[in-house]
Amino acid sequence: TMVTLLYRTVRPLLSISESVSLQKRAYHVLDSLLKHHGSVLAVTESRMQILNLIVESLLTCQVSARSMRLRCMETLMVTMSDEEVDEASAAILGEVLICQKDANKKTRDSATELILMMIRRIAPYGMLTQLCSGMAGETSVMRSAAVTGLCLLMLEHRGDNEIMKAAGELLPTVCLLLRDECP
């Protein structure tokens, strides 16, 4: 009962835009709840519903809360089935890729850890398809982050000849993207 009450209290604070420290603390509490009482929360709301709540609060997310937000996503996704991870990654991959280029090192590290977790859980070709769609992004930051994600995918699946072959076919496109100015 206490876990459910605490979750219901924290839930609206995730999208509060008036107080930076309050929102960051709310994500921190949510992460702790998910780590220590995830099964209790799953009775109240499914993991996908909690993830959708986090996704919907993106527009009000403060800069200082990004790394905790990504940690909450990773904590949720670790407990999901592979099919749920595949579905969830489609909803969050764009944000996670962009967070790889964030000015904050904690945010970049959290984004990289989350991408690696997705790469390990999603079928290699499914992840390749998702990352290739990021290479067609509107901004140079998104395209650069997608290339970084592809590098992580190739590193993780370097023993998979089919992935290496597909990566070789993408090389001309990646070389074109190298001309873009991007950090």
KOLDRENKOL-10572 format. One line per 5 residues: number of its first residue (from 1); their letters; for each residue x, y, z of N, C-alpha, C, O, CB. Coordinates in steps of 0.02 Angstrom, whole numbers, always signed. Glycine has a CB too. Layout:
<atoms>
NUM	A	X:Y:Z:X:Y:Z:X:Y:Z:X:Y:Z:X:Y:Z ~ ...
</atoms>
This chain:
<atoms>
1	TMVTL	+41:-60:+0:+0:+0:+0:+43:+63:+0:+28:+111:-35:-47:+0:+60 ~ +97:+61:+39:+141:+120:+43:+176:+132:-24:+184:+190:-45:+193:+111:+99 ~ +197:+79:-57:+230:+86:-122:+183:+117:-173:+201:+162:-210:+256:+16:-147 ~ +122:+92:-174:+72:+119:-220:+57:+192:-205:+51:+232:-251:+7:+77:-217 ~ +51:+208:-141:+38:+278:-122:+95:+323:-142:+85:+378:-167:+26:+282:-46
6	LYRTV	+156:+300:-130:+215:+340:-149:+218:+349:-225:+234:+403:-249:+279:+306:-123 ~ +203:+297:-262:+203:+302:-335:+150:+352:-359:+164:+393:-403:+190:+233:-367 ~ +91:+349:-330:+38:+396:-349:+57:+468:-331:+35:+515:-364:-28:+378:-315 ~ +96:+476:-279:+120:+543:-260:+173:+569:-308:+173:+628:-326:+147:+542:-188 ~ +218:+525:-328:+274:+544:-372:+252:+554:-444:+279:+596:-479:+329:+491:-369
11	RPLLS	+203:+516:-465:+181:+515:-535:+168:+585:-564:+196:+600:-617:+117:+475:-540 ~ +129:+629:-533:+118:+695:-563:+179:+741:-560:+184:+790:-597:+60:+729:-528 ~ +226:+725:-515:+285:+767:-509:+335:+757:-566:+380:+797:-576:+320:+753:-442 ~ +326:+703:-604:+371:+690:-660:+363:+741:-715:+410:+754:-752:+359:+620:-688 ~ +305:+770:-721:+293:+819:-774:+286:+890:-748:+262:+934:-783:+231:+800:-814
16	ISESV	+306:+902:-686:+303:+969:-658:+359:+1011:-689:+416:+988:-694:+309:+968:-580 ~ +344:+1071:-710:+395:+1112:-742:+418:+1171:-699:+464:+1207:-718:+369:+1138:-808 ~ +387:+1181:-643:+403:+1239:-601:+466:+1228:-559:+504:+1275:-549:+345:+1255:-556 ~ +477:+1168:-536:+533:+1154:-490:+579:+1101:-519:+560:+1043:-527:+506:+1132:-421 ~ +639:+1123:-535:+689:+1078:-564:+709:+1024:-515:+710:+965:-532:+751:+1117:-587
21	SLQKR	+725:+1044:-454:+749:+995:-405:+694:+945:-385:+708:+887:-373:+775:+1031:-342 ~ +632:+969:-383:+576:+924:-366:+566:+871:-419:+555:+812:-404:+512:+964:-357 ~ +571:+890:-482:+563:+842:-537:+620:+791:-536:+609:+731:-545:+560:+878:-604 ~ +680:+815:-525:+738:+770:-523:+731:+720:-466:+745:+661:-474:+803:+810:-516 ~ +709:+743:-409:+698:+699:-351:+642:+649:-365:+646:+591:-345:+681:+740:-288
26	AYHVL	+591:+671:-400:+535:+626:-417:+560:+569:-461:+541:+511:-450:+479:+665:-453 ~ +603:+584:-510:+631:+531:-552:+676:+485:-511:+677:+424:-521:+671:+561:-611 ~ +712:+513:-464:+755:+473:-421:+714:+425:-378:+731:+367:-371:+798:+519:-376 ~ +659:+450:-350:+615:+407:-310:+583:+354:-354:+579:+296:-334:+560:+450:-275 ~ +562:+373:-414:+533:+324:-460:+583:+269:-477:+566:+210:-478:+509:+358:-525
31	DSLLK	+645:+288:-489:+697:+238:-504:+706:+190:-446:+712:+130:-456:+764:+273:-520 ~ +707:+216:-385:+713:+173:-326:+652:+127:-319:+659:+68:-303:+721:+215:-263 ~ +593:+154:-330:+533:+113:-327:+536:+56:-378:+518:-1:-363:+470:+156:-339 ~ +558:+73:-439:+561:+23:-492:+613:-31:-476:+601:-90:-489:+578:+56:-558 ~ +669:-11:-447:+721:-59:-430:+701:-105:-373:+714:-165:-375:+785:-23:-413
36	HHGSV	+671:-76:-322:+659:-114:-261:+588:-142:-255:+576:-190:-219:+673:-72:-202 ~ +540:-111:-290:+470:-132:-283:+436:-135:-352:+376:-122:-357:+433:-84:-237 ~ +473:-152:-403:+446:-155:-471:+387:-202:-478:+340:-187:-515:+499:-174:-518 ~ +390:-259:-444:+335:-307:-450:+271:-280:-419:+216:-295:-442:+354:-373:-418 ~ +278:-240:-366:+219:-210:-334:+189:-157:-380:+128:-152:-387:+238:-179:-265
41	LAVTE	+232:-117:-412:+208:-66:-458:+175:-97:-519:+128:-68:-547:+266:-20:-479 ~ +200:-154:-540:+173:-187:-600:+100:-208:-590:+64:-218:-638:+215:-248:-619 ~ +80:-216:-528:+10:-232:-513:-33:-171:-524:-89:-176:-548:+3:-259:-440 ~ -7:-112:-506:-43:-49:-513:-48:-28:-586:-102:-13:-611:-10:+6:-472 ~ +9:-28:-621:+13:-11:-692:+64:-57:-725:+112:-78:-693:+32:+65:-702
46	SRMQI	+53:-71:-788:+101:-113:-823:+166:-73:-834:+166:-12:-831:+72:-138:-891 ~ +218:-109:-847:+283:-76:-860:+279:-30:-921:+309:+23:-923:+339:-128:-869 ~ +241:-52:-971:+233:-10:-1031:+194:+54:-1015:+209:+106:-1043:+196:-49:-1086 ~ +145:+50:-970:+108:+110:-951:+153:+159:-913:+149:+219:-922:+48:+92:-908 ~ +196:+132:-870:+243:+175:-834:+292:+206:-883:+308:+265:-877:+281:+134:-779
51	LNLIV	+316:+166:-931:+362:+194:-981:+327:+248:-1022:+357:+300:-1037:+387:+138:-1027 ~ +264:+237:-1040:+227:+288:-1078:+219:+352:-1037:+220:+406:-1065:+158:+261:-1099 ~ +210:+345:-972:+207:+404:-929:+272:+443:-932:+272:+505:-937:+192:+383:-856 ~ +328:+408:-930:+393:+441:-935:+402:+473:-1003:+427:+529:-1008:+450:+390:-921 ~ +382:+438:-1056:+388:+465:-1124:+345:+528:-1132:+368:+577:-1162:+367:+412:-1176
56	ESLLT	+284:+527:-1105:+239:+584:-1111:+264:+645:-1073:+245:+701:-1089:+170:+566:-1086 ~ +306:+635:-1023:+331:+692:-984:+393:+723:-1014:+424:+766:-983:+345:+670:-913 ~ +412:+703:-1074:+472:+729:-1107:+470:+805:-1115:+521:+838:-1102:+481:+697:-1174 ~ +414:+832:-1135:+411:+904:-1149:+422:+947:-1087:+443:+1005:-1094:+344:+921:-1179 ~ +410:+921:-1029:+421:+959:-967:+483:+937:-929:+495:+961:-874:+360:+954:-923
61	CQVSA	+521:+892:-958:+580:+866:-924:+634:+919:-920:+654:+948:-971:+606:+803:-960 ~ +658:+931:-860:+712:+979:-849:+778:+947:-869:+786:+886:-867:+713:+1003:-775 ~ +826:+989:-887:+892:+965:-909:+925:+923:-855:+954:+871:-870:+937:+1024:-928 ~ +920:+945:-793:+954:+909:-739:+922:+842:-723:+952:+801:-688:+956:+952:-677 ~ +861:+830:-747:+827:+767:-733:+837:+715:-788:+813:+658:-781:+753:+780:-724
66	RSMRL	+871:+732:-842:+878:+686:-899:+912:+621:-881:+888:+567:-900:+916:+719:-954 ~ +967:+624:-844:+1003:+562:-830:+961:+515:-786:+961:+455:-796:+1070:+577:-795 ~ +925:+543:-737:+881:+502:-695:+823:+474:-737:+801:+417:-726:+854:+543:-636 ~ +799:+513:-782:+745:+491:-827:+768:+430:-868:+731:+381:-874:+724:+549:-875 ~ +828:+434:-895:+855:+378:-934:+867:+317:-890:+856:+260:-912:+921:+399:-968
71	RCMET	+888:+328:-828:+898:+272:-782:+831:+238:-767:+828:+177:-761:+931:+295:-718 ~ +778:+277:-760:+712:+248:-748:+691:+205:-808:+665:+151:-799:+659:+304:-736 ~ +704:+230:-868:+688:+191:-928:+726:+126:-929:+698:+73:-944:+704:+232:-992 ~ +790:+129:-913:+831:+68:-914:+807:+19:-860:+802:-41:-873:+905:+85:-903 ~ +792:+44:-800:+768:+0:-747:+703:-34:-767:+694:-94:-753:+757:+41:-682
76	LMVTM	+659:+2:-800:+597:-28:-825:+610:-81:-878:+582:-136:-875:+550:+26:-853 ~ +653:-64:-925:+664:-108:-982:+701:-172:-964:+692:-223:-996:+702:-71:-1035 ~ +742:-169:-911:+777:-229:-889:+728:-283:-868:+742:-342:-876:+825:-212:-832 ~ +671:-263:-840:+622:-311:-815:+570:-331:-867:+528:-373:-852:+587:-283:-754 ~ +573:-302:-926:+524:-317:-979:+545:-380:-1018:+603:-400:-1018:+517:-258:-1027
81	SDEEV	+496:-409:-1052:+510:-464:-1097:+544:-435:-1160:+542:-375:-1171:+445:-504:-1116 ~ +575:-478:-1200:+609:-455:-1260:+560:-420:-1308:+578:-371:-1341:+643:-513:-1296 ~ +499:-445:-1313:+449:-414:-1357:+431:-344:-1332:+423:-298:-1372:+385:-458:-1361 ~ +424:-337:-1266:+409:-271:-1237:+467:-223:-1247:+456:-163:-1260:+392:-278:-1163 ~ +528:-248:-1241:+587:-206:-1252:+588:-181:-1324:+603:-123:-1337:+652:-244:-1236
86	DEASA	+571:-225:-1370:+569:-206:-1441:+517:-151:-1452:+531:-102:-1486:+552:-267:-1485 ~ +458:-158:-1423:+405:-108:-1429:+426:-43:-1394:+414:+11:-1420:+340:-135:-1398 ~ +456:-49:-1336:+476:+11:-1298:+531:+49:-1333:+532:+111:-1332:+499:-9:-1228 ~ +577:+13:-1363:+633:+47:-1397:+610:+91:-1454:+639:+143:-1468:+684:-4:-1422 ~ +557:+69:-1487:+530:+109:-1542:+504:+177:-1515:+506:+227:-1550:+473:+72:-1577
91	AILGE	+480:+177:-1453:+453:+238:-1423:+507:+285:-1396:+497:+345:-1393:+405:+221:-1368 ~ +565:+257:-1377:+614:+299:-1343:+681:+307:-1379:+722:+347:-1358:+627:+271:-1275 ~ +692:+269:-1432:+759:+268:-1463:+781:+337:-1486:+839:+356:-1477:+759:+221:-1522 ~ +737:+376:-1516:+756:+443:-1540:+782:+486:-1483:+834:+519:-1490:+697:+477:-1573 ~ +746:+487:-1428:+768:+527:-1371:+835:+502:-1343:+879:+542:-1327:+715:+526:-1315
96	VLICQ	+841:+437:-1339:+902:+407:-1311:+962:+423:-1357:+1016:+438:-1332:+894:+331:-1303 ~ +952:+419:-1422:+1006:+435:-1468:+1028:+508:-1460:+1088:+522:-1457:+984:+423:-1541 ~ +981:+553:-1456:+998:+623:-1448:+1033:+635:-1382:+1078:+677:-1378:+935:+667:-1453 ~ +1013:+600:-1330:+1045:+608:-1264:+1118:+585:-1264:+1156:+604:-1220:+1006:+569:-1211 ~ +1137:+545:-1314:+1208:+526:-1320:+1251:+587:-1335:+1311:+586:-1322:+1217:+473:-1375
101	KDANK	+1221:+639:-1361:+1258:+699:-1380:+1247:+756:-1330:+1264:+814:-1344:+1237:+721:-1450 ~ +1219:+740:-1271:+1204:+790:-1220:+1269:+819:-1192:+1321:+786:-1193:+1161:+760:-1164 ~ +1266:+880:-1166:+1324:+911:-1136:+1343:+879:-1070:+1401:+881:-1049:+1311:+986:-1126 ~ +1294:+849:-1036:+1304:+819:-970:+1331:+747:-979:+1301:+706:-1012:+1238:+818:-930 ~ +1389:+734:-947:+1420:+667:-954:+1377:+612:-924:+1374:+557:-952:+1488:+667:-919
106	KTRDS	+1343:+625:-869:+1299:+574:-839:+1243:+555:-888:+1226:+496:-894:+1269:+599:-773 ~ +1216:+604:-922:+1163:+591:-970:+1190:+551:-1029:+1158:+503:-1051:+1132:+657:-995 ~ +1249:+570:-1054:+1279:+532:-1109:+1292:+460:-1089:+1278:+414:-1127:+1344:+566:-1132 ~ +1320:+450:-1029:+1334:+382:-1006:+1271:+341:-997:+1268:+283:-1015:+1373:+385:-940 ~ +1219:+372:-968:+1155:+337:-959:+1125:+318:-1026:+1098:+263:-1034:+1105:+381:-919
111	ATELI	+1129:+363:-1075:+1103:+349:-1142:+1141:+291:-1175:+1110:+248:-1206:+1106:+412:-1186 ~ +1206:+291:-1168:+1246:+237:-1197:+1230:+171:-1164:+1224:+120:-1199:+1321:+253:-1189 ~ +1223:+169:-1098:+1205:+108:-1063:+1136:+82:-1086:+1127:+22:-1094:+1204:+119:-988 ~ +1089:+128:-1095:+1022:+108:-1117:+1023:+81:-1188:+990:+31:-1202:+974:+168:-1112 ~ +1061:+112:-1232:+1067:+87:-1301:+1100:+18:-1301:+1077:-27:-1337:+1107:+136:-1344
116	LMMIR	+1152:+9:-1261:+1184:-56:-1258:+1137:-110:-1232:+1138:-166:-1257:+1246:-53:-1213 ~ +1096:-93:-1182:+1048:-141:-1157:+998:-160:-1212:+980:-219:-1219:+1011:-112:-1095 ~ +975:-111:-1250:+928:-125:-1305:+962:-168:-1358:+931:-215:-1384:+902:-60:-1336 ~ +1024:-153:-1375:+1061:-192:-1425:+1067:-265:-1403:+1063:-310:-1445:+1131:-161:-1437 ~ +1077:-276:-1339:+1085:-344:-1314:+1020:-382:-1311:+1020:-444:-1313:+1116:-342:-1245
121	RIAPY	+964:-347:-1307:+899:-380:-1298:+858:-386:-1362:+816:-430:-1368:+859:-343:-1246 ~ +869:-341:-1409:+830:-340:-1470:+868:-379:-1524:+929:-378:-1526:+815:-267:-1494 ~ +831:-413:-1567:+862:-450:-1622:+906:-401:-1662:+886:-345:-1675:+808:-483:-1667 ~ +966:-423:-1681:+1013:-378:-1715:+983:-341:-1775:+996:-281:-1784:+1073:-416:-1737 ~ +945:-376:-1817:+917:-342:-1876:+863:-293:-1858:+855:-241:-1891:+889:-393:-1925
126	GMLTQ	+826:-307:-1806:+776:-259:-1782:+808:-195:-1759:+785:-140:-1773:+733:-288:-1726 ~ +863:-202:-1722:+899:-143:-1697:+933:-107:-1756:+935:-45:-1757:+952:-164:-1644 ~ +960:-144:-1803:+991:-114:-1861:+941:-71:-1899:+957:-15:-1920:+1020:-168:-1908 ~ +881:-96:-1908:+829:-58:-1943:+812:+6:-1906:+806:+59:-1936:+765:-101:-1950 ~ +805:+1:-1839:+789:+61:-1800:+844:+113:-1804:+831:+172:-1811:+776:+42:-1727
131	LCSGM	+907:+90:-1800:+963:+137:-1803:+971:+168:-1873:+990:+226:-1880:+1028:+102:-1783 ~ +956:+128:-1924:+959:+156:-1993:+908:+210:-2003:+920:+259:-2038:+949:+100:-2044 ~ +850:+203:-1971:+800:+256:-1977:+824:+320:-1944:+806:+375:-1965:+733:+234:-1946 ~ +865:+314:-1892:+895:+373:-1861:+945:+408:-1906:+955:+468:-1899:+929:+353:-1796 ~ +976:+371:-1952:+1023:+402:-1998:+988:+448:-2048:+1020:+489:-2081:+1063:+348:-2036
136	AGETS	+923:+440:-2054:+884:+483:-2099:+853:+542:-2060:+810:+577:-2086:+829:+443:-2134 ~ +876:+552:-1998:+849:+606:-1956:+860:+674:-1987:+903:+684:-2029:+880:+603:-1888 ~ +820:+721:-1963:+823:+789:-1990:+885:+827:-1968:+910:+869:-2005:+761:+828:-1970 ~ +909:+813:-1908:+966:+851:-1881:+1031:+812:-1886:+1031:+750:-1886:+953:+872:-1809 ~ +1086:+848:-1889:+1151:+815:-1891:+1165:+780:-1825:+1201:+729:-1824:+1207:+866:-1907
141	VMRSA	+1138:+805:-1770:+1147:+772:-1706:+1115:+703:-1706:+1145:+655:-1683:+1118:+815:-1649 ~ +1054:+699:-1732:+1020:+634:-1735:+1058:+586:-1781:+1067:+527:-1763:+948:+642:-1760 ~ +1080:+609:-1838:+1116:+566:-1884:+1182:+542:-1853:+1200:+483:-1859:+1130:+602:-1950 ~ +1217:+587:-1820:+1280:+569:-1787:+1269:+519:-1731:+1307:+471:-1723:+1314:+632:-1759 ~ +1216:+529:-1692:+1201:+483:-1637:+1182:+414:-1665:+1198:+363:-1635:+1144:+511:-1593
146	AVTGL	+1147:+412:-1722:+1128:+349:-1752:+1191:+311:-1776:+1194:+250:-1769:+1080:+360:-1811 ~ +1239:+347:-1803:+1302:+316:-1824:+1338:+287:-1763:+1366:+232:-1766:+1347:+367:-1861 ~ +1338:+325:-1708:+1369:+300:-1647:+1333:+237:-1623:+1365:+188:-1602:+1367:+354:-1591 ~ +1266:+237:-1626:+1228:+177:-1608:+1245:+118:-1653:+1250:+62:-1630:+1153:+192:-1612 ~ +1253:+132:-1718:+1272:+78:-1765:+1341:+50:-1746:+1352:-11:-1751:+1273:+104:-1837
151	CLLML	+1386:+93:-1726:+1452:+70:-1705:+1446:+24:-1644:+1480:-28:-1640:+1499:+130:-1689 ~ +1404:+43:-1596:+1393:+1:-1537:+1362:-66:-1557:+1380:-118:-1530:+1348:+37:-1487 ~ +1315:-65:-1604:+1284:-126:-1628:+1336:-172:-1661:+1337:-232:-1648:+1228:-110:-1678 ~ +1378:-143:-1703:+1429:-184:-1737:+1479:-211:-1686:+1501:-269:-1693:+1466:-142:-1790 ~ +1497:-172:-1637:+1544:-195:-1586:+1514:-253:-1546:+1548:-303:-1533:+1563:-138:-1539
156	EHRGD	+1452:-246:-1528:+1418:-298:-1488:+1407:-362:-1528:+1410:-417:-1500:+1351:-272:-1462 ~ +1395:-356:-1593:+1381:-414:-1635:+1435:-424:-1688:+1421:-443:-1745:+1312:-406:-1670 ~ +1497:-412:-1669:+1552:-416:-1717:+1564:-487:-1743:+1596:-496:-1794:+1616:-391:-1684 ~ +1537:-537:-1709:+1544:-606:-1733:+1489:-626:-1782:+1492:-680:-1810:+1544:-653:-1675 ~ +1440:-583:-1792:+1383:-598:-1836:+1401:-573:-1907:+1401:-513:-1920:+1317:-563:-1810
161	NEIMK	+1414:-620:-1951:+1435:-602:-2019:+1382:-563:-2057:+1399:-519:-2097:+1453:-665:-2058 ~ +1319:-579:-2046:+1266:-544:-2082:+1261:-470:-2060:+1250:-426:-2102:+1198:-579:-2070 ~ +1271:-457:-1996:+1271:-387:-1972:+1331:-350:-2000:+1325:-292:-2020:+1272:-385:-1894 ~ +1388:-383:-2002:+1447:-351:-2030:+1439:-336:-2105:+1461:-284:-2129:+1509:-395:-2019 ~ +1406:-382:-2140:+1393:-371:-2211:+1346:-311:-2221:+1357:-269:-2264:+1362:-435:-2243
166	AAGEL	+1293:-309:-2180:+1245:-253:-2184:+1280:-187:-2166:+1266:-136:-2197:+1185:-266:-2137 ~ +1324:-190:-2118:+1361:-129:-2098:+1406:-106:-2156:+1413:-46:-2167:+1402:-142:-2035 ~ +1436:-154:-2190:+1478:-136:-2248:+1437:-103:-2303:+1462:-58:-2337:+1512:-198:-2275 ~ +1375:-124:-2311:+1332:-93:-2361:+1311:-22:-2341:+1294:+19:-2384:+1270:-136:-2372 ~ +1312:-9:-2276:+1294:+58:-2252:+1353:+107:-2254:+1343:+167:-2245:+1267:+53:-2182
171	LPTVC	+1412:+82:-2265:+1472:+124:-2262:+1470:+185:-2308:+1489:+239:-2286:+1532:+82:-2279 ~ +1447:+179:-2370:+1444:+239:-2412:+1398:+294:-2383:+1413:+353:-2387:+1419:+221:-2483 ~ +1343:+272:-2354:+1297:+320:-2323:+1329:+353:-2262:+1323:+413:-2253:+1231:+286:-2302 ~ +1363:+314:-2222:+1398:+340:-2163:+1452:+390:-2185:+1461:+442:-2153:+1428:+283:-2121 ~ +1488:+374:-2238:+1540:+419:-2262:+1511:+486:-2285:+1542:+539:-2275:+1579:+387:-2321
176	LLLRD	+1451:+485:-2314:+1417:+548:-2332:+1401:+589:-2270:+1406:+650:-2270:+1354:+534:-2372 ~ +1381:+554:-2217:+1362:+589:-2155:+1422:+619:-2119:+1415:+665:-2079:+1326:+542:-2109 ~ +1482:+593:-2133:+1543:+619:-2101:+1556:+692:-2121:+1594:+727:-2086:+1603:+576:-2118 ~ +1527:+714:-2174:+1537:+783:-2196:+1498:+833:-2153:+1515:+893:-2151:+1516:+791:-2269 ~ +1446:+808:-2118:+1406:+852:-2075:+1447:+878:-2017:+1489:+842:-1989:+1343:+815:-2049
181	ECP	+1435:+940:-1998:+1466:+969:-1939:+1425:+947:-1879:+1366:+965:-1872:+1469:+1047:-1944 ~ +1455:+907:-1836:+1420:+884:-1777:+1471:+865:-1723:+1523:+836:-1739:+1373:+823:-1794 ~ +1457:+881:-1661:+1504:+863:-1608:+1511:+787:-1601:+1550:+764:-1559:+1483:+892:-1542
</atoms>
